[in-house]
Amino acid sequence: MARVVVVHGVGQQLETAETLLPVVEPALRGGLNLALRQDSALAERMPMLAPGDVACVGYGDLFRRRAARGALPHHSAADVAQGLETELLLAWWEEAARTEPTVLGPSETSRGILGYAASRPLTLVVVQQALDALTRSRFFKAVSDSLLIASLKQVRRYFEEPDLRSAVRARVMELLDEDTQVVVGHSLGSIVAYEALAHSPQPHWRIGTFVTLGSPLGIRHLTFDRLEPAPYEGVGVWPKSVRRWHNIADAGDVVALVRDLRTRFGPDVQDHLVHNGVTMHDMTAYLTAVETGRAVAEGLAR
C-alpha cells in the first residue's frame, strides 16, 4: 500500500482517485524535492518515493448529483440554507473583509455577522451581499455564486448526513495500513482525514505525520464542535495513530479561518504559514510549498 495518502477537498465531484493522482503526485513530489534541496541531512535520511508510494483518496462521486431531466442546477442566494450553510458563508465574508481592505464587510452597526441569521427575510438580503462581496474578492473572484453555494452545501451534507459521512471516511480508511507513513488532507479533506484517523480500527499503526492544508478544522461552532469524536473540554481529540501533526495555511486563506490549530488540538501541533499568491486555497499550491515538502519528508525519514 501507499506510504503517502492525500485526501482532497470540495468540488471534485467529477474526479476520481485515478484522475486526481496525476495532478496531486507531481505537486507533492515537487514540494518534497524543494525541501530536500534545502536540507541535505534530511535528504540523506529519507528513502526516495517509488512508483505507487503516493495514493489519492477519491470521494467526490459520493456527492455527485444523479441524472435528472431539465437544466443543470443553478444555485442562488435563496438556496443557501439556514444553519451551517449561512453561518459558514458569513464567517467567510467576515474573514475576507478582515484580510482584504477592498472587500466591503457587514455594517458595524449590525447585531454581529452571525446575528444576521436570526430571520430568513433579512438573511436573504445579507446572503446576497456576502456572495457579491466574496465573488469580488481575490479569494473567490474566479468562483461563481452557484459554485460557492455548492461548496457550502457539500460541507453541510458531510456533517449532517451520517451515511454519507461514513462512506466518505471509509474511502480514506481503505487506503490506510501498516505501510502508511504520511496522511495529507486539504480543506474539507483535512476534516475527513482527521476523522478517519481518529476512528482508525488500527491505532497501533503509528502514522508518521499528519499534514493539514488550508484546514477549516478549528472553526468553533461551525466545524470544530461538529467533529467526531467530539472535542473534550474544549480540546480536540488527538488521533491515536498520529505521531506528528503539521498544519499549513496561507495567511489569506479564508477557508482556514483558524490558522493556529494549537489553540484547538494542543501545543504539539506545528503550525506553518505559507504564501500561495492569488491561489491561496489551491491544493496544488499547498503541495508545492517547501513547508509541506519538509513535513512530508520528515514523516518519511522517520
N, C-alpha and C positions, 0 to 999 in steps of 0.2 A: 504493500500500500504506500501512499504518498507520504513524504516527510513534511511537506508544507501543504496545508489546506487553506484555500481562500474562499471566503463567503461574501457574495456581492450584496448590494443594497437594492433599493426600489427601482422600478422602471425597467426591469429585464424580462417582462412577460413573454417576449418573442424570442428570447435567447435560451440556450441550453448549456449545460456544463461543457459540452463539446465545442460550441461556438464561442463561448467566453474564454476558454483556455488559451487560444492563440493570441488574444489581446493581453490577458492577465499575466501569463507566464513570462513573456519578454519584458514587460514592465517591471515585474518583481525581480527578474534576473538583472535588469539594468540598475535598479537601486542597490541591489546586493553587490554588484561589481564596483559601483562607485564607493561604497563603504569599504570594500576590501582594498581599493586603491589607496585610501586614506590611512589604512591601518594594516601594515604588513604583518604584524604579530597575529592579528585576528585572521588574516588570510592563511597563515601557516597552520592555524588550529582548525580551520573549517574545511571539512571534506567537501569537494565540489558536488554540485547538484547533477545528478544523472537524469537521462530521459525518464519520465514517469514519476520523478520525485515531487512534482508540483501537481496538485489537483484543484479543480474549481468546483464548488458546490453550485448546482443549478436548481433553483426552486421557483423561478418566475412563472413557469407553466401552471403552478397551483393557483396563481392569481389571474390567469388568462381567461377572458370572457368567452363564454360559449357562443357559437354562431347563432345569429338571430336575423330576422328579416328587418329591412329598414336601414336607415343611415347609420353610420358609425356614431357611437355615443359622444356627445359633446357636453362636458360639464360646465355649469355656470355657478355664480355665487349662490343661487338658490339651492344648489345641490350639496353645499357644504353643510354637513350635519352638525347639530348642536353637540356639545360634549367635546370629545378628544379632537375631532377634526377642526372645529372652530378655535379651540384653545391653542392647539399647536400652530395653526395659521397665524393667530395673533401674537404668539410668542416669537415666531419667525419675523413678523413685521417689526416688533419692538426691537429685536436684536439687529435687524437690518438698519433701522433708523439710528441705532446707537453706533454702529460701526461705519455707516456711510452718511456723511453730512448732507448729501444731496437727496437722501430719501426722506420724504415728509412722514413724520411719525404721528401717532394719535395726539389729540388735543391734551394739553397739560391740565385743562380744567375738567377732564373726564373723571369717571369713578375709578379709573385704572383700566389697563388694557383687557384683563380677564373679566372685569366687571361688565364689559360690553355684551357678554354672552347671556346676560340676565333675561333679556326678552328677544324673541325671534324677529319682530319687525326692525328693531334697532340693529340687531346682529346682521341682517341682510345688508343694510347700508354700510356698516363698518367692514363686513367681509369684502364687499366690493372695493372699498377704499384700500384695504390691506392687499388685495390682489393687484390693484392698479399700482400701488407703491412698490410691491415686490417685483413685478414684471418689468419695472423700470430701473431696478437696482442692478448693480454689476453681477450679483449672485444669480438672480433669476431672469436676467434680461433675455436670454435665449429660450425661455420656457413659456409656453402659452398658459393662460388661465386653466384650460382644461387639463393639461398635463400636470400642473401643480396640484390641482384638486385631486387628480387620480393618485398622486403620491400620498396625499393626506389620507385618502380612503384606504390605500394599501397598508399604511401604518395602523390605522384604526382597525382594520379587519384582522390584522395579525394579533392584536391584543384582545379583541372582543369575540373572535370565533375560535373556540377551543380546538375543534377538529383540525382546522386549517393550521393553527399554531403548532400542533403536534406533528402534522405532516411536514411542515417546513423544517422543524427541528430534526425530524428523522432523516432528512436529506443530508444534514451535517453529520449526524451520528453514524450513518452507514459508511462514511469515509474515514472515521477515526479508528485507529487501532494502535497496537504497541509500537508501530513504526513512526507514528505521528510525533513530530518534534515542535512544529510551529503551526499555530492557527491564526489566520488573519481575517478580521471582519471589518467590512466597510459599511458605514451608515446603518441602516436597519440590519444589515448583515452582522454588525457588531453585537446587536441585541440577540439575534438568532444564535450566533456562535456562543455568546456568554451563556445563554440558557441551555444550549446543547451541552456545553462543558459542565455546567452545574448539575445537569441531570444525567451525566455520563454513567452508565452502569459499571464502568471500569475505572474508578477514581485512582487506582494504583498505577495507571499508565504514565503519569507524571509528564504531561505535555511540557516541553521545554519552555516555550514562550507563547503568550497570547498577545497579539498586536491588534489594537483597535484604531481605525482610521475614520476621522470625521464622525465620531460617535455621538449619538444622542442619548447614551445610557444614563447620563447624570441629571436629566431634567426632572426635577421634583414635580409630582402630581400628574405629569404627562406620560413619562416613560419609567423613570426610576421606581416609583411607587407601584407600578404595574408589573414589575419583574417577577419571574418565577425561577427560583424561590424568592419570596418577598424579603425585602431588607429587614434586618433585626435591629431594633432600637436606633433606627436612622442610618444604619451602616449596611451597605450591600454585602451579600454573601460572597466570599472568595471561592471560586470553583476549586474543589479539592485536587483536581488533576493538573492544575496550573502552578508552575513554579514562579515565573516572572511575567509581569504584565506591563507592556509599553503602550501608552495612549498617545496618539499623534494627531494633532489638529492644526489647521490653518487659523490664524487669528481672525480672519474674515469669514470663516465658515459658519453660516447662520444655523445650519443643522446641528453643529456641535456647540450648542449653547453653553454647556458647562465643559470647559476645556481642561480643568484641573479635576480629574477623577479621584484624586487622593481625598478630596472632601466627601466623597460618596463611598469609596471602597477601601479606604485606609492608606497609610503612608507608604505601603510597598508598591503602589502603582507608580511607574515612572512616566511622567508627562513630558511631552516634547512639542514645541511649536515649530511649524514649518511655513514656508511661503510658496503657495501654489499659483501665484499670479491671479489672473481673472478666472481660472478654473479651480477655485478654492475648494470645491467639494468633490471634484472629479476623482474617481478611484485610480485611474492611471497616473494622475499627477501625484497622488499619495504614494503609490507603489514605487515610483521612480525617485522619490525623495531619499537622500542619503541616510536620513534618520530612520526611515523604515528599513532600508537595506541593512543598517547596522543592527537593528533589533532582530531581524531575521537571521543575520549571520551569527550573532551571539547565541541565539537559540539552537542553531545547527551545530555550532562549535562545541557546545556543552554535551 
